[in-house]
Amino acid sequence: MVCHVGCVLDPRVKEARYQLSLSLKLIDGWLSQHSFVAGSEISIADLSLCCELSQLASLKTDELSGYPRVREWIGRVAALPSYAA
């Protein structure tokens, strides 16, 4: 999230970003040992979570920059025909 010089983020925004970073760290760690968020096969959990996290990418925020496995997983899931449908 971009904040220009002199900008003060609402404490709720700071907390939300902190909570998001904790979640992304957990997911990134999980994906270091699993292909998908619910195990070794794609599931509705992957499709749903990918949809939500893709919104961050479309907003051009840097929230996903420190989570390479999450970014790679989004790319894999978004490339599946079942995601595009």
PyMOL Python script that loads the backbone (N, CA, C, O; Angstrom):
from pymol import cmd

cmd.read_pdbstr("""\
ATOM      1  N   MET A   1       0.843  -1.162   0.000  1.00  0.00           N
ATOM      2  CA  MET A   1       0.000   0.000   0.000  1.00  0.00           C
ATOM      3  C   MET A   1       0.892   1.229   0.000  1.00  0.00           C
ATOM      4  O   MET A   1       1.836   1.319   0.785  1.00  0.00           O
ATOM      5  N   VAL A   2       0.595   2.166  -0.871  1.00  0.00           N
ATOM      6  CA  VAL A   2       1.391   3.369  -1.003  1.00  0.00           C
ATOM      7  C   VAL A   2       0.870   4.421  -0.036  1.00  0.00           C
ATOM      8  O   VAL A   2      -0.333   4.667   0.052  1.00  0.00           O
ATOM      9  N   CYS A   3       1.776   5.020   0.668  1.00  0.00           N
ATOM     10  CA  CYS A   3       1.437   6.125   1.550  1.00  0.00           C
ATOM     11  C   CYS A   3       2.436   7.230   1.262  1.00  0.00           C
ATOM     12  O   CYS A   3       3.638   7.050   1.458  1.00  0.00           O
ATOM     13  N   HIS A   4       1.953   8.354   0.806  1.00  0.00           N
ATOM     14  CA  HIS A   4       2.839   9.451   0.428  1.00  0.00           C
ATOM     15  C   HIS A   4       3.423  10.126   1.670  1.00  0.00           C
ATOM     16  O   HIS A   4       2.938   9.925   2.783  1.00  0.00           O
ATOM     17  N   VAL A   5       4.437  10.905   1.472  1.00  0.00           N
ATOM     18  CA  VAL A   5       5.105  11.607   2.564  1.00  0.00           C
ATOM     19  C   VAL A   5       4.075  12.391   3.372  1.00  0.00           C
ATOM     20  O   VAL A   5       3.254  13.122   2.819  1.00  0.00           O
ATOM     21  N   GLY A   6       4.138  12.225   4.674  1.00  0.00           N
ATOM     22  CA  GLY A   6       3.206  12.928   5.549  1.00  0.00           C
ATOM     23  C   GLY A   6       1.907  12.191   5.786  1.00  0.00           C
ATOM     24  O   GLY A   6       1.092  12.617   6.605  1.00  0.00           O
ATOM     25  N   CYS A   7       1.702  11.096   5.088  1.00  0.00           N
ATOM     26  CA  CYS A   7       0.476  10.321   5.225  1.00  0.00           C
ATOM     27  C   CYS A   7       0.532   9.515   6.526  1.00  0.00           C
ATOM     28  O   CYS A   7       1.567   8.940   6.864  1.00  0.00           O
ATOM     29  N   VAL A   8      -0.563   9.481   7.235  1.00  0.00           N
ATOM     30  CA  VAL A   8      -0.656   8.690   8.454  1.00  0.00           C
ATOM     31  C   VAL A   8      -1.698   7.613   8.225  1.00  0.00           C
ATOM     32  O   VAL A   8      -2.868   7.912   7.983  1.00  0.00           O
ATOM     33  N   LEU A   9      -1.267   6.345   8.303  1.00  0.00           N
ATOM     34  CA  LEU A   9      -2.202   5.247   8.103  1.00  0.00           C
ATOM     35  C   LEU A   9      -3.088   5.075   9.326  1.00  0.00           C
ATOM     36  O   LEU A   9      -2.635   5.171  10.466  1.00  0.00           O
ATOM     37  N   ASP A  10      -4.327   4.824   9.065  1.00  0.00           N
ATOM     38  CA  ASP A  10      -5.278   4.515  10.128  1.00  0.00           C
ATOM     39  C   ASP A  10      -4.757   3.276  10.862  1.00  0.00           C
ATOM     40  O   ASP A  10      -4.290   2.338  10.215  1.00  0.00           O
ATOM     41  N   PRO A  11      -4.826   3.252  12.188  1.00  0.00           N
ATOM     42  CA  PRO A  11      -4.346   2.078  12.942  1.00  0.00           C
ATOM     43  C   PRO A  11      -5.035   0.786  12.514  1.00  0.00           C
ATOM     44  O   PRO A  11      -4.439  -0.288  12.599  1.00  0.00           O
ATOM     45  N   ARG A  12      -6.261   0.876  12.064  1.00  0.00           N
ATOM     46  CA  ARG A  12      -6.968  -0.334  11.607  1.00  0.00           C
ATOM     47  C   ARG A  12      -6.339  -0.873  10.331  1.00  0.00           C
ATOM     48  O   ARG A  12      -6.299  -2.085  10.121  1.00  0.00           O
ATOM     49  N   VAL A  13      -5.850   0.019   9.479  1.00  0.00           N
ATOM     50  CA  VAL A  13      -5.177  -0.404   8.253  1.00  0.00           C
ATOM     51  C   VAL A  13      -3.860  -1.086   8.602  1.00  0.00           C
ATOM     52  O   VAL A  13      -3.519  -2.126   8.039  1.00  0.00           O
ATOM     53  N   LYS A  14      -3.128  -0.492   9.530  1.00  0.00           N
ATOM     54  CA  LYS A  14      -1.869  -1.105   9.968  1.00  0.00           C
ATOM     55  C   LYS A  14      -2.112  -2.496  10.532  1.00  0.00           C
ATOM     56  O   LYS A  14      -1.369  -3.429  10.227  1.00  0.00           O
ATOM     57  N   GLU A  15      -3.141  -2.641  11.346  1.00  0.00           N
ATOM     58  CA  GLU A  15      -3.460  -3.948  11.941  1.00  0.00           C
ATOM     59  C   GLU A  15      -3.861  -4.951  10.866  1.00  0.00           C
ATOM     60  O   GLU A  15      -3.439  -6.107  10.908  1.00  0.00           O
ATOM     61  N   ALA A  16      -4.669  -4.519   9.908  1.00  0.00           N
ATOM     62  CA  ALA A  16      -5.100  -5.409   8.828  1.00  0.00           C
ATOM     63  C   ALA A  16      -3.906  -5.872   8.003  1.00  0.00           C
ATOM     64  O   ALA A  16      -3.827  -7.042   7.629  1.00  0.00           O
ATOM     65  N   ARG A  17      -2.984  -4.967   7.720  1.00  0.00           N
ATOM     66  CA  ARG A  17      -1.787  -5.342   6.963  1.00  0.00           C
ATOM     67  C   ARG A  17      -0.920  -6.309   7.758  1.00  0.00           C
ATOM     68  O   ARG A  17      -0.330  -7.230   7.192  1.00  0.00           O
ATOM     69  N   TYR A  18      -0.845  -6.103   9.050  1.00  0.00           N
ATOM     70  CA  TYR A  18      -0.086  -7.011   9.908  1.00  0.00           C
ATOM     71  C   TYR A  18      -0.715  -8.407   9.900  1.00  0.00           C
ATOM     72  O   TYR A  18      -0.009  -9.404   9.747  1.00  0.00           O
ATOM     73  N   GLN A  19      -2.022  -8.479  10.062  1.00  0.00           N
ATOM     74  CA  GLN A  19      -2.723  -9.759  10.046  1.00  0.00           C
ATOM     75  C   GLN A  19      -2.570 -10.452   8.692  1.00  0.00           C
ATOM     76  O   GLN A  19      -2.398 -11.669   8.625  1.00  0.00           O
ATOM     77  N   LEU A  20      -2.633  -9.668   7.618  1.00  0.00           N
ATOM     78  CA  LEU A  20      -2.428 -10.229   6.280  1.00  0.00           C
ATOM     79  C   LEU A  20      -1.030 -10.817   6.162  1.00  0.00           C
ATOM     80  O   LEU A  20      -0.865 -11.905   5.611  1.00  0.00           O
ATOM     81  N   SER A  21      -0.022 -10.117   6.670  1.00  0.00           N
ATOM     82  CA  SER A  21       1.350 -10.626   6.581  1.00  0.00           C
ATOM     83  C   SER A  21       1.513 -11.934   7.359  1.00  0.00           C
ATOM     84  O   SER A  21       2.229 -12.833   6.919  1.00  0.00           O
ATOM     85  N   LEU A  22       0.858 -12.041   8.502  1.00  0.00           N
ATOM     86  CA  LEU A  22       0.909 -13.304   9.263  1.00  0.00           C
ATOM     87  C   LEU A  22       0.279 -14.438   8.462  1.00  0.00           C
ATOM     88  O   LEU A  22       0.817 -15.544   8.415  1.00  0.00           O
ATOM     89  N   SER A  23      -0.848 -14.167   7.840  1.00  0.00           N
ATOM     90  CA  SER A  23      -1.532 -15.192   7.037  1.00  0.00           C
ATOM     91  C   SER A  23      -0.695 -15.593   5.832  1.00  0.00           C
ATOM     92  O   SER A  23      -0.570 -16.779   5.527  1.00  0.00           O
ATOM     93  N   LEU A  24      -0.122 -14.609   5.147  1.00  0.00           N
ATOM     94  CA  LEU A  24       0.699 -14.917   3.971  1.00  0.00           C
ATOM     95  C   LEU A  24       1.944 -15.706   4.352  1.00  0.00           C
ATOM     96  O   LEU A  24       2.371 -16.587   3.607  1.00  0.00           O
ATOM     97  N   LYS A  25       2.521 -15.400   5.492  1.00  0.00           N
ATOM     98  CA  LYS A  25       3.692 -16.153   5.963  1.00  0.00           C
ATOM     99  C   LYS A  25       3.313 -17.609   6.220  1.00  0.00           C
ATOM    100  O   LYS A  25       4.058 -18.518   5.854  1.00  0.00           O
ATOM    101  N   LEU A  26       2.176 -17.829   6.837  1.00  0.00           N
ATOM    102  CA  LEU A  26       1.695 -19.183   7.106  1.00  0.00           C
ATOM    103  C   LEU A  26       1.436 -19.943   5.800  1.00  0.00           C
ATOM    104  O   LEU A  26       1.846 -21.095   5.656  1.00  0.00           O
ATOM    105  N   ILE A  27       0.761 -19.298   4.862  1.00  0.00           N
ATOM    106  CA  ILE A  27       0.452 -19.938   3.574  1.00  0.00           C
ATOM    107  C   ILE A  27       1.737 -20.225   2.808  1.00  0.00           C
ATOM    108  O   ILE A  27       1.890 -21.305   2.236  1.00  0.00           O
ATOM    109  N   ASP A  28       2.668 -19.264   2.794  1.00  0.00           N
ATOM    110  CA  ASP A  28       3.925 -19.447   2.081  1.00  0.00           C
ATOM    111  C   ASP A  28       4.698 -20.635   2.656  1.00  0.00           C
ATOM    112  O   ASP A  28       5.280 -21.427   1.915  1.00  0.00           O
ATOM    113  N   GLY A  29       4.695 -20.745   3.979  1.00  0.00           N
ATOM    114  CA  GLY A  29       5.363 -21.884   4.614  1.00  0.00           C
ATOM    115  C   GLY A  29       4.700 -23.203   4.263  1.00  0.00           C
ATOM    116  O   GLY A  29       5.380 -24.189   3.980  1.00  0.00           O
ATOM    117  N   TRP A  30       3.385 -23.223   4.279  1.00  0.00           N
ATOM    118  CA  TRP A  30       2.634 -24.431   3.923  1.00  0.00           C
ATOM    119  C   TRP A  30       2.973 -24.858   2.498  1.00  0.00           C
ATOM    120  O   TRP A  30       3.203 -26.036   2.225  1.00  0.00           O
ATOM    121  N   LEU A  31       3.000 -23.867   1.584  1.00  0.00           N
ATOM    122  CA  LEU A  31       3.259 -24.171   0.181  1.00  0.00           C
ATOM    123  C   LEU A  31       4.695 -24.613  -0.074  1.00  0.00           C
ATOM    124  O   LEU A  31       5.006 -25.083  -1.168  1.00  0.00           O
ATOM    125  N   SER A  32       5.573 -24.472   0.911  1.00  0.00           N
ATOM    126  CA  SER A  32       6.934 -24.972   0.740  1.00  0.00           C
ATOM    127  C   SER A  32       6.975 -26.500   0.779  1.00  0.00           C
ATOM    128  O   SER A  32       7.944 -27.117   0.339  1.00  0.00           O
ATOM    129  N   GLN A  33       5.910 -27.098   1.313  1.00  0.00           N
ATOM    130  CA  GLN A  33       5.865 -28.551   1.425  1.00  0.00           C
ATOM    131  C   GLN A  33       4.661 -29.191   0.746  1.00  0.00           C
ATOM    132  O   GLN A  33       4.557 -30.416   0.687  1.00  0.00           O
ATOM    133  N   HIS A  34       3.748 -28.363   0.231  1.00  0.00           N
ATOM    134  CA  HIS A  34       2.530 -28.869  -0.405  1.00  0.00           C
ATOM    135  C   HIS A  34       2.290 -28.125  -1.711  1.00  0.00           C
ATOM    136  O   HIS A  34       2.650 -26.956  -1.850  1.00  0.00           O
ATOM    137  N   SER A  35       1.690 -28.805  -2.647  1.00  0.00           N
ATOM    138  CA  SER A  35       1.408 -28.183  -3.941  1.00  0.00           C
ATOM    139  C   SER A  35       0.226 -27.228  -3.879  1.00  0.00           C
ATOM    140  O   SER A  35       0.176 -26.240  -4.611  1.00  0.00           O
ATOM    141  N   PHE A  36      -0.716 -27.525  -3.008  1.00  0.00           N
ATOM    142  CA  PHE A  36      -1.935 -26.726  -2.916  1.00  0.00           C
ATOM    143  C   PHE A  36      -2.270 -26.470  -1.455  1.00  0.00           C
ATOM    144  O   PHE A  36      -1.699 -27.104  -0.567  1.00  0.00           O
ATOM    145  N   VAL A  37      -3.185 -25.553  -1.199  1.00  0.00           N
ATOM    146  CA  VAL A  37      -3.443 -25.142   0.186  1.00  0.00           C
ATOM    147  C   VAL A  37      -4.128 -26.205   1.029  1.00  0.00           C
ATOM    148  O   VAL A  37      -4.077 -26.147   2.258  1.00  0.00           O
ATOM    149  N   ALA A  38      -4.765 -27.173   0.389  1.00  0.00           N
ATOM    150  CA  ALA A  38      -5.422 -28.230   1.161  1.00  0.00           C
ATOM    151  C   ALA A  38      -4.763 -29.588   0.940  1.00  0.00           C
ATOM    152  O   ALA A  38      -5.359 -30.621   1.245  1.00  0.00           O
ATOM    153  N   GLY A  39      -3.543 -29.598   0.414  1.00  0.00           N
ATOM    154  CA  GLY A  39      -2.855 -30.864   0.226  1.00  0.00           C
ATOM    155  C   GLY A  39      -2.190 -30.986  -1.123  1.00  0.00           C
ATOM    156  O   GLY A  39      -1.649 -30.016  -1.655  1.00  0.00           O
ATOM    157  N   SER A  40      -2.235 -32.193  -1.674  1.00  0.00           N
ATOM    158  CA  SER A  40      -1.500 -32.472  -2.911  1.00  0.00           C
ATOM    159  C   SER A  40      -2.327 -32.282  -4.181  1.00  0.00           C
ATOM    160  O   SER A  40      -1.789 -32.356  -5.286  1.00  0.00           O
ATOM    161  N   GLU A  41      -3.626 -32.038  -4.034  1.00  0.00           N
ATOM    162  CA  GLU A  41      -4.496 -31.846  -5.202  1.00  0.00           C
ATOM    163  C   GLU A  41      -5.255 -30.536  -5.071  1.00  0.00           C
ATOM    164  O   GLU A  41      -5.522 -30.057  -3.969  1.00  0.00           O
ATOM    165  N   ILE A  42      -5.595 -29.971  -6.223  1.00  0.00           N
ATOM    166  CA  ILE A  42      -6.372 -28.727  -6.219  1.00  0.00           C
ATOM    167  C   ILE A  42      -7.733 -28.966  -5.575  1.00  0.00           C
ATOM    168  O   ILE A  42      -8.317 -30.042  -5.707  1.00  0.00           O
ATOM    169  N   SER A  43      -8.222 -27.956  -4.884  1.00  0.00           N
ATOM    170  CA  SER A  43      -9.538 -28.051  -4.252  1.00  0.00           C
ATOM    171  C   SER A  43     -10.228 -26.695  -4.345  1.00  0.00           C
ATOM    172  O   SER A  43      -9.645 -25.716  -4.811  1.00  0.00           O
ATOM    173  N   ILE A  44     -11.460 -26.657  -3.900  1.00  0.00           N
ATOM    174  CA  ILE A  44     -12.205 -25.402  -3.871  1.00  0.00           C
ATOM    175  C   ILE A  44     -11.495 -24.381  -2.985  1.00  0.00           C
ATOM    176  O   ILE A  44     -11.635 -23.177  -3.199  1.00  0.00           O
ATOM    177  N   ALA A  45     -10.745 -24.841  -2.005  1.00  0.00           N
ATOM    178  CA  ALA A  45      -9.984 -23.931  -1.141  1.00  0.00           C
ATOM    179  C   ALA A  45      -8.967 -23.138  -1.960  1.00  0.00           C
ATOM    180  O   ALA A  45      -8.791 -21.939  -1.740  1.00  0.00           O
ATOM    181  N   ASP A  46      -8.300 -23.802  -2.900  1.00  0.00           N
ATOM    182  CA  ASP A  46      -7.325 -23.123  -3.749  1.00  0.00           C
ATOM    183  C   ASP A  46      -8.005 -22.097  -4.640  1.00  0.00           C
ATOM    184  O   ASP A  46      -7.534 -20.968  -4.773  1.00  0.00           O
ATOM    185  N   LEU A  47      -9.106 -22.493  -5.247  1.00  0.00           N
ATOM    186  CA  LEU A  47      -9.809 -21.580  -6.153  1.00  0.00           C
ATOM    187  C   LEU A  47     -10.308 -20.349  -5.412  1.00  0.00           C
ATOM    188  O   LEU A  47     -10.189 -19.226  -5.901  1.00  0.00           O
ATOM    189  N   SER A  48     -10.863 -20.568  -4.241  1.00  0.00           N
ATOM    190  CA  SER A  48     -11.392 -19.458  -3.444  1.00  0.00           C
ATOM    191  C   SER A  48     -10.281 -18.531  -2.959  1.00  0.00           C
ATOM    192  O   SER A  48     -10.374 -17.313  -3.111  1.00  0.00           O
ATOM    193  N   LEU A  49      -9.238 -19.106  -2.378  1.00  0.00           N
ATOM    194  CA  LEU A  49      -8.147 -18.292  -1.855  1.00  0.00           C
ATOM    195  C   LEU A  49      -7.407 -17.570  -2.973  1.00  0.00           C
ATOM    196  O   LEU A  49      -7.009 -16.417  -2.812  1.00  0.00           O
ATOM    197  N   CYS A  50      -7.222 -18.236  -4.095  1.00  0.00           N
ATOM    198  CA  CYS A  50      -6.548 -17.610  -5.226  1.00  0.00           C
ATOM    199  C   CYS A  50      -7.335 -16.389  -5.700  1.00  0.00           C
ATOM    200  O   CYS A  50      -6.751 -15.354  -6.021  1.00  0.00           O
ATOM    201  N   CYS A  51      -8.635 -16.513  -5.742  1.00  0.00           N
ATOM    202  CA  CYS A  51      -9.485 -15.385  -6.133  1.00  0.00           C
ATOM    203  C   CYS A  51      -9.272 -14.198  -5.193  1.00  0.00           C
ATOM    204  O   CYS A  51      -9.134 -13.059  -5.640  1.00  0.00           O
ATOM    205  N   GLU A  52      -9.248 -14.472  -3.907  1.00  0.00           N
ATOM    206  CA  GLU A  52      -9.070 -13.403  -2.914  1.00  0.00           C
ATOM    207  C   GLU A  52      -7.687 -12.764  -3.017  1.00  0.00           C
ATOM    208  O   GLU A  52      -7.566 -11.540  -3.040  1.00  0.00           O
ATOM    209  N   LEU A  53      -6.648 -13.592  -3.078  1.00  0.00           N
ATOM    210  CA  LEU A  53      -5.289 -13.053  -3.108  1.00  0.00           C
ATOM    211  C   LEU A  53      -4.952 -12.390  -4.439  1.00  0.00           C
ATOM    212  O   LEU A  53      -4.109 -11.495  -4.486  1.00  0.00           O
ATOM    213  N   SER A  54      -5.594 -12.815  -5.508  1.00  0.00           N
ATOM    214  CA  SER A  54      -5.369 -12.184  -6.809  1.00  0.00           C
ATOM    215  C   SER A  54      -5.816 -10.726  -6.799  1.00  0.00           C
ATOM    216  O   SER A  54      -5.306  -9.911  -7.569  1.00  0.00           O
ATOM    217  N   GLN A  55      -6.757 -10.401  -5.937  1.00  0.00           N
ATOM    218  CA  GLN A  55      -7.203  -9.011  -5.832  1.00  0.00           C
ATOM    219  C   GLN A  55      -6.062  -8.104  -5.380  1.00  0.00           C
ATOM    220  O   GLN A  55      -5.977  -6.954  -5.812  1.00  0.00           O
ATOM    221  N   LEU A  56      -5.182  -8.616  -4.511  1.00  0.00           N
ATOM    222  CA  LEU A  56      -4.021  -7.833  -4.099  1.00  0.00           C
ATOM    223  C   LEU A  56      -3.109  -7.540  -5.285  1.00  0.00           C
ATOM    224  O   LEU A  56      -2.604  -6.427  -5.434  1.00  0.00           O
ATOM    225  N   ALA A  57      -2.906  -8.542  -6.118  1.00  0.00           N
ATOM    226  CA  ALA A  57      -2.057  -8.359  -7.291  1.00  0.00           C
ATOM    227  C   ALA A  57      -2.667  -7.336  -8.250  1.00  0.00           C
ATOM    228  O   ALA A  57      -1.948  -6.525  -8.835  1.00  0.00           O
ATOM    229  N   SER A  58      -3.975  -7.373  -8.410  1.00  0.00           N
ATOM    230  CA  SER A  58      -4.624  -6.433  -9.323  1.00  0.00           C
ATOM    231  C   SER A  58      -4.579  -5.001  -8.795  1.00  0.00           C
ATOM    232  O   SER A  58      -4.667  -4.053  -9.576  1.00  0.00           O
ATOM    233  N   LEU A  59      -4.444  -4.833  -7.488  1.00  0.00           N
ATOM    234  CA  LEU A  59      -4.337  -3.500  -6.893  1.00  0.00           C
ATOM    235  C   LEU A  59      -2.920  -2.947  -6.975  1.00  0.00           C
ATOM    236  O   LEU A  59      -2.670  -1.799  -6.608  1.00  0.00           O
ATOM    237  N   LYS A  60      -2.003  -3.766  -7.456  1.00  0.00           N
ATOM    238  CA  LYS A  60      -0.599  -3.394  -7.601  1.00  0.00           C
ATOM    239  C   LYS A  60       0.028  -2.988  -6.265  1.00  0.00           C
ATOM    240  O   LYS A  60       0.835  -2.060  -6.200  1.00  0.00           O
ATOM    241  N   THR A  61      -0.356  -3.695  -5.210  1.00  0.00           N
ATOM    242  CA  THR A  61       0.279  -3.464  -3.913  1.00  0.00           C
ATOM    243  C   THR A  61       1.532  -4.324  -3.836  1.00  0.00           C
ATOM    244  O   THR A  61       1.750  -5.184  -4.690  1.00  0.00           O
ATOM    245  N   ASP A  62       2.336  -4.102  -2.842  1.00  0.00           N
ATOM    246  CA  ASP A  62       3.543  -4.910  -2.671  1.00  0.00           C
ATOM    247  C   ASP A  62       3.344  -5.980  -1.599  1.00  0.00           C
ATOM    248  O   ASP A  62       4.314  -6.572  -1.127  1.00  0.00           O
ATOM    249  N   GLU A  63       2.118  -6.226  -1.221  1.00  0.00           N
ATOM    250  CA  GLU A  63       1.816  -7.154  -0.128  1.00  0.00           C
ATOM    251  C   GLU A  63       2.339  -8.567  -0.384  1.00  0.00           C
ATOM    252  O   GLU A  63       2.693  -9.274   0.559  1.00  0.00           O
ATOM    253  N   LEU A  64       2.391  -8.982  -1.646  1.00  0.00           N
ATOM    254  CA  LEU A  64       2.804 -10.354  -1.974  1.00  0.00           C
ATOM    255  C   LEU A  64       4.302 -10.475  -2.261  1.00  0.00           C
ATOM    256  O   LEU A  64       4.796 -11.579  -2.493  1.00  0.00           O
ATOM    257  N   SER A  65       5.019  -9.375  -2.249  1.00  0.00           N
ATOM    258  CA  SER A  65       6.413  -9.393  -2.694  1.00  0.00           C
ATOM    259  C   SER A  65       7.319 -10.296  -1.857  1.00  0.00           C
ATOM    260  O   SER A  65       8.280 -10.848  -2.394  1.00  0.00           O
ATOM    261  N   GLY A  66       7.053 -10.460  -0.599  1.00  0.00           N
ATOM    262  CA  GLY A  66       7.911 -11.279   0.246  1.00  0.00           C
ATOM    263  C   GLY A  66       7.502 -12.735   0.343  1.00  0.00           C
ATOM    264  O   GLY A  66       8.015 -13.477   1.180  1.00  0.00           O
ATOM    265  N   TYR A  67       6.582 -13.140  -0.507  1.00  0.00           N
ATOM    266  CA  TYR A  67       6.040 -14.497  -0.418  1.00  0.00           C
ATOM    267  C   TYR A  67       6.101 -15.178  -1.785  1.00  0.00           C
ATOM    268  O   TYR A  67       5.083 -15.294  -2.468  1.00  0.00           O
ATOM    269  N   PRO A  68       7.300 -15.631  -2.188  1.00  0.00           N
ATOM    270  CA  PRO A  68       7.481 -16.184  -3.531  1.00  0.00           C
ATOM    271  C   PRO A  68       6.637 -17.425  -3.801  1.00  0.00           C
ATOM    272  O   PRO A  68       6.164 -17.614  -4.922  1.00  0.00           O
ATOM    273  N   ARG A  69       6.443 -18.267  -2.798  1.00  0.00           N
ATOM    274  CA  ARG A  69       5.648 -19.485  -3.020  1.00  0.00           C
ATOM    275  C   ARG A  69       4.182 -19.140  -3.238  1.00  0.00           C
ATOM    276  O   ARG A  69       3.501 -19.793  -4.028  1.00  0.00           O
ATOM    277  N   VAL A  70       3.700 -18.134  -2.553  1.00  0.00           N
ATOM    278  CA  VAL A  70       2.313 -17.697  -2.748  1.00  0.00           C
ATOM    279  C   VAL A  70       2.147 -17.145  -4.159  1.00  0.00           C
ATOM    280  O   VAL A  70       1.172 -17.469  -4.838  1.00  0.00           O
ATOM    281  N   ARG A  71       3.084 -16.319  -4.607  1.00  0.00           N
ATOM    282  CA  ARG A  71       2.993 -15.758  -5.963  1.00  0.00           C
ATOM    283  C   ARG A  71       3.041 -16.864  -7.012  1.00  0.00           C
ATOM    284  O   ARG A  71       2.283 -16.832  -7.981  1.00  0.00           O
ATOM    285  N   GLU A  72       3.929 -17.843  -6.825  1.00  0.00           N
ATOM    286  CA  GLU A  72       4.041 -18.958  -7.774  1.00  0.00           C
ATOM    287  C   GLU A  72       2.759 -19.778  -7.776  1.00  0.00           C
ATOM    288  O   GLU A  72       2.268 -20.168  -8.836  1.00  0.00           O
ATOM    289  N   TRP A  73       2.217 -20.040  -6.594  1.00  0.00           N
ATOM    290  CA  TRP A  73       0.983 -20.805  -6.468  1.00  0.00           C
ATOM    291  C   TRP A  73      -0.179 -20.071  -7.149  1.00  0.00           C
ATOM    292  O   TRP A  73      -0.979 -20.698  -7.843  1.00  0.00           O
ATOM    293  N   ILE A  74      -0.281 -18.756  -6.960  1.00  0.00           N
ATOM    294  CA  ILE A  74      -1.336 -17.982  -7.630  1.00  0.00           C
ATOM    295  C   ILE A  74      -1.227 -18.165  -9.140  1.00  0.00           C
ATOM    296  O   ILE A  74      -2.233 -18.379  -9.816  1.00  0.00           O
ATOM    297  N   GLY A  75      -0.015 -18.082  -9.665  1.00  0.00           N
ATOM    298  CA  GLY A  75       0.184 -18.273 -11.096  1.00  0.00           C
ATOM    299  C   GLY A  75      -0.249 -19.640 -11.576  1.00  0.00           C
ATOM    300  O   GLY A  75      -0.880 -19.768 -12.626  1.00  0.00           O
ATOM    301  N   ARG A  76       0.095 -20.679 -10.796  1.00  0.00           N
ATOM    302  CA  ARG A  76      -0.292 -22.052 -11.176  1.00  0.00           C
ATOM    303  C   ARG A  76      -1.804 -22.239 -11.136  1.00  0.00           C
ATOM    304  O   ARG A  76      -2.392 -22.805 -12.057  1.00  0.00           O
ATOM    305  N   VAL A  77      -2.421 -21.763 -10.074  1.00  0.00           N
ATOM    306  CA  VAL A  77      -3.871 -21.947  -9.933  1.00  0.00           C
ATOM    307  C   VAL A  77      -4.619 -21.117 -10.974  1.00  0.00           C
ATOM    308  O   VAL A  77      -5.568 -21.606 -11.589  1.00  0.00           O
ATOM    309  N   ALA A  78      -4.207 -19.884 -11.175  1.00  0.00           N
ATOM    310  CA  ALA A  78      -4.890 -19.016 -12.135  1.00  0.00           C
ATOM    311  C   ALA A  78      -4.759 -19.525 -13.566  1.00  0.00           C
ATOM    312  O   ALA A  78      -5.587 -19.193 -14.415  1.00  0.00           O
ATOM    313  N   ALA A  79      -3.732 -20.327 -13.847  1.00  0.00           N
ATOM    314  CA  ALA A  79      -3.532 -20.873 -15.185  1.00  0.00           C
ATOM    315  C   ALA A  79      -4.390 -22.108 -15.460  1.00  0.00           C
ATOM    316  O   ALA A  79      -4.493 -22.546 -16.606  1.00  0.00           O
ATOM    317  N   LEU A  80      -4.997 -22.663 -14.436  1.00  0.00           N
ATOM    318  CA  LEU A  80      -5.807 -23.863 -14.615  1.00  0.00           C
ATOM    319  C   LEU A  80      -7.136 -23.548 -15.307  1.00  0.00           C
ATOM    320  O   LEU A  80      -7.752 -22.522 -15.020  1.00  0.00           O
ATOM    321  N   PRO A  81      -7.580 -24.419 -16.213  1.00  0.00           N
ATOM    322  CA  PRO A  81      -8.870 -24.203 -16.879  1.00  0.00           C
ATOM    323  C   PRO A  81     -10.037 -24.074 -15.872  1.00  0.00           C
ATOM    324  O   PRO A  81     -10.980 -23.318 -16.106  1.00  0.00           O
ATOM    325  N   SER A  82      -9.963 -24.803 -14.779  1.00  0.00           N
ATOM    326  CA  SER A  82     -11.054 -24.743 -13.796  1.00  0.00           C
ATOM    327  C   SER A  82     -11.120 -23.383 -13.098  1.00  0.00           C
ATOM    328  O   SER A  82     -12.172 -23.008 -12.582  1.00  0.00           O
ATOM    329  N   TYR A  83     -10.021 -22.650 -13.076  1.00  0.00           N
ATOM    330  CA  TYR A  83     -10.032 -21.317 -12.466  1.00  0.00           C
ATOM    331  C   TYR A  83     -10.656 -20.303 -13.423  1.00  0.00           C
ATOM    332  O   TYR A  83     -11.432 -19.441 -13.011  1.00  0.00           O
ATOM    333  N   ALA A  84     -10.314 -20.415 -14.674  1.00  0.00           N
ATOM    334  CA  ALA A  84     -10.832 -19.475 -15.678  1.00  0.00           C
ATOM    335  C   ALA A  84     -12.317 -19.658 -15.917  1.00  0.00           C
ATOM    336  O   ALA A  84     -12.998 -18.727 -16.347  1.00  0.00           O
ATOM    337  N   ALA A  85     -12.825 -20.850 -15.642  1.00  0.00           N
ATOM    338  CA  ALA A  85     -14.250 -21.121 -15.884  1.00  0.00           C
ATOM    339  C   ALA A  85     -15.037 -20.377 -14.869  1.00  0.00           C
ATOM    340  O   ALA A  85     -16.266 -20.448 -14.867  1.00  0.00           O
TER     341      ALA A  85
END
""", "prot")
cmd.dss("prot")
cmd.show_as("cartoon", "prot")
cmd.util.cbc("prot")
cmd.orient("prot")
